Amino acid sequence: MSVTVGGLSNVQAQFNQTPATGPFAGTTVALPPVRFQCNFTNGTTSDKIDGLGYENLTFVASTPQSIDMSALTDAFNNSVTNAHTAYLAIKVVAADGAYLTVGNAGSNEWDGCISSGGTIKVYPGSANNDGFVIFSFPGTTIPAVDSTHKMLKLDPGANAMTVTLLAGTRSV
């Protein structure tokens, strides 16, 4: 089945700061916004993806899941060909104090954004904010997915949680 994939991922950081001392003491100053944006169109070259892995996962306490990055499915449960991952986003919904440990899958570990054997923690959101991490590799040199680099371990520790994983892929 042929699909056309494209999309925008946009996070904008806009903060204010009120210094306690100095010439601006007591004055709230809006800092310049910083935007982190990915705008992928359909294709297999720089700034493009031709597949989108979309996984909604439910975890029970103390039961890790390993995702085979070479066997992803899309939102319609169709297989996604993934030779390279150009975008990876992971969102965690769990109780406060919990977190998802990502990485350290052992054999055939996908080490595209975490060095082999390494891990990162993705903390859950709150009532007002989502808890997530995004990795973007928009250029031509991006993490490969192959028979020896494909497993991504997700470990909820002692907590139950739900996780959404999006992977923008290139078939070549």
Stockholm file with secondary structure:
# STOCKHOLM 1.0

chainA/1-172         MSVTVGGLSNVQAQFNQTPATGPFAGTTVALPPVRFQCNFTNGTTSDKIDGLGYENLTFVASTPQSIDMSALTDAFNNSVTNAHTAYLAIKVVAADGAYLTVGNAGSNEWDGCISSGGTIKVYPGSANNDGFVIFSFPGTTIPAVDSTHKMLKLDPGANAMTVTLLAGTRSV
#=GR chainA/1-172 SS CCCCCCEEEEEEECCEECCSSSTTTTCCEECCCEEEEEEEEESSSTTEESEEEEEEEEECTTCCEEEETTSEECTTSCEECCSEEEEEEEEEEECTTCCEEEECCCTTBCCSSSCTTCEEEECCCCSSCCEEEEEECCSSSCCBCBTTBCEEEEECTTCCEEEEEEEEEECC
#=GC SS_cons         CCCCCCEEEEEEECCEECCSSSTTTTCCEECCCEEEEEEEEESSSTTEESEEEEEEEEECTTCCEEEETTSEECTTSCEECCSEEEEEEEEEEECTTCCEEEECCCTTBCCSSSCTTCEEEECCCCSSCCEEEEEECCSSSCCBCBTTBCEEEEECTTCCEEEEEEEEEECC
//
